[in-house]
Amino acid sequence: MTDSASEASEKEPAFVENDAHRTRLPYDRGGVPIYIAIAWAAFIVTYIVVMSVVALPDLRAWLGR
């Protein structure tokens, strides 16, 4: 490691509470990874299918229709 790398940086810190200028935070756009979104959608679809196959006939029998 060089001396310049171990010295304190003279740049402005990433987060400074100050109303004089806009605070820049080093975050990306964010969001949900596509594989999480697909898994969540598959879970919702599976839940709806299972509830309609299992619970709906049971509910109809319980209500006497």
C-alpha positions in Angstrom: 0.0 0.0 0.0 1.3 3.5 -0.9 1.5 6.5 1.4 -1.1 8.3 -0.6 -3.6 5.4 -0.2 -3.3 5.4 3.6 -3.7 9.2 4.0 -7.1 10.7 4.6 -8.9 11.7 1.5 -9.4 15.4 0.8 -12.7 14.8 -0.9 -15.9 15.8 0.6 -17.6 12.9 2.6 -20.4 11.1 0.8 -23.0 12.3 3.4 -23.0 15.7 4.9 -26.0 17.3 6.5 -26.1 20.7 4.9 -28.9 22.6 3.2 -26.5 24.6 1.0 -26.2 21.8 -1.6 -27.8 18.6 -2.6 -26.6 15.5 -0.8 -25.4 12.7 -3.1 -25.8 9.2 -1.8 -23.8 6.5 -3.5 -26.8 4.1 -4.2 -27.8 2.5 -7.4 -31.4 2.6 -8.7 -32.3 -0.3 -6.4 -35.2 -2.6 -7.2 -35.9 -6.3 -6.8 -33.8 -9.0 -8.5 -35.7 -10.7 -11.4 -35.4 -14.1 -9.8 -37.0 -12.9 -6.6 -39.9 -11.3 -8.6 -40.4 -14.5 -10.6 -40.4 -16.6 -7.4 -42.9 -14.2 -5.7 -45.2 -14.3 -8.7 -45.0 -18.1 -8.9 -45.9 -18.3 -5.2 -48.9 -16.1 -5.7 -50.2 -18.1 -8.7 -49.6 -21.4 -6.8 -51.5 -20.1 -3.8 -54.5 -19.0 -5.9 -54.6 -22.4 -7.8 -54.3 -24.4 -4.6 -56.9 -22.4 -2.7 -59.3 -22.7 -5.6 -58.8 -26.5 -5.9 -58.7 -27.3 -2.2 -60.6 -24.7 -0.3 -63.4 -23.7 -2.7 -65.0 -27.2 -2.9 -64.7 -27.5 0.8 -66.4 -24.1 1.3 -69.2 -25.0 -1.1 -69.8 -28.3 0.8 -69.7 -26.5 4.1 -72.2 -23.9 3.0 -74.5 -26.7 1.6 -74.6 -25.5 -2.0 
